[in-house]
Amino acid sequence: SVFRMGLSPMGRIIAVTCTMPLIKLFGDNQAAWVKVMSIWAAIAFLLLITCFVKCEETVHITARSEEKIPVGRSLKALVTNQYFWAVLLLWMFQSTNQAVVGTILPYYCKYVFHNDSWMYSTLYLSETIVLIVFTFLCPLLRDMFSQGLFFLNTTSFSWCLFTTMLRGVGEAPLCAFVFGMIGDVVEFGQWKHHIRQESFIFAGGSVGTKLGTGIAQASIAGIMSLCGYISSTGSAVVQSQSAINSIINIYMFGPLLIFVGVLIVGLLYQLDKKYPAIMKELAEREARGEL
């Protein structure tokens, strides 16, 4: 889980770094965008196929019944698994935070720092690199915080860079452990319902990433539009102060609200305390030939 989530941001770095040079290489027009996106899609498809072909199920439970479980029973077991919803929310919050920061940061750099080229790249890469490093270190570390410090000076690039790197440290624990937490939910579901739902739970949990990204991007577009943001690439366009304020407020308060949501779910999450007893009971059941 740590290895997978630690390497995942590297894909974003490669895409962000190489997309524009490739588009310029292919003609810097709409067709060039289509070609570059097709290249990324083809690479992703090949990687997914490789993963599917090479990965092999190594967990074999003798007590697992070979009979097909009705869809209705499977869905009921899924939606009544409270820790499935907890992890889905955590994964959604993680994706929402990435979408909020990734979407609003170019606007923040352009209209607050008045530099939408190297400043954006510096902030984006700094946070992502710190996230990668501390994701790998997370088995040795615990929670840290940062977004509140940013409020002390919201117009300083150097201060923003410092707090951005701290935010990467704060994001690392959830990034590192979310897949492991989903695995724990599988065990809890088996313990509670006598049904083992690896694929159902992992597939359902990944819905959180789509919801988080979609909700964040739609919300940002809606808020900026309501505040009078003019969507144009023309250099003569002047944004209203209300539009600029909306950009500042989204970048300031968006991550903070998400972190509050993560904190609430984390406080309500009690599975770690129950897990040793659950695993002990599951082992006893399997020894008796029960699921």
Stockholm file with secondary structure:
# STOCKHOLM 1.0

chainA/1-291         SVFRMGLSPMGRIIAVTCTMPLIKLFGDNQAAWVKVMSIWAAIAFLLLITCFVKCEETVHITARSEEKIPVGRSLKALVTNQYFWAVLLLWMFQSTNQAVVGTILPYYCKYVFHNDSWMYSTLYLSETIVLIVFTFLCPLLRDMFSQGLFFLNTTSFSWCLFTTMLRGVGEAPLCAFVFGMIGDVVEFGQWKHHIRQESFIFAGGSVGTKLGTGIAQASIAGIMSLCGYISSTGSAVVQSQSAINSIINIYMFGPLLIFVGVLIVGLLYQLDKKYPAIMKELAEREARGEL
#=GR chainA/1-291 SS CHHHHHHHHHHHHHHHHHHHHHHHHTTSSHHHHHHHHHHHHHHHHHHHHHHHHHCCCCCCCTTCCCSCCCHHHHHHHHHTCHHHHHHHHHHHHHHHHHHHHHHHHHHHHHHTSSCCSHHHHHHHHHHHHHHHHHHHHGGGCCCCCCHHHHTTCTTCHHHHHHHHHHHHHHHHHHHHHHHHHHHHHHHHHHHHHSCCCHHHHHHHHHHHHHHHHHHHHHHHHHHHHHTTCCCCCCTTCCCCHHHHHHHHHHHHHHHHHHHHHHHHHHHHCCHHHHHHHHHHHHHHHHHTTCC
#=GC SS_cons         CHHHHHHHHHHHHHHHHHHHHHHHHTTSSHHHHHHHHHHHHHHHHHHHHHHHHHCCCCCCCTTCCCSCCCHHHHHHHHHTCHHHHHHHHHHHHHHHHHHHHHHHHHHHHHHTSSCCSHHHHHHHHHHHHHHHHHHHHGGGCCCCCCHHHHTTCTTCHHHHHHHHHHHHHHHHHHHHHHHHHHHHHHHHHHHHHSCCCHHHHHHHHHHHHHHHHHHHHHHHHHHHHHTTCCCCCCTTCCCCHHHHHHHHHHHHHHHHHHHHHHHHHHHHCCHHHHHHHHHHHHHHHHHTTCC
//
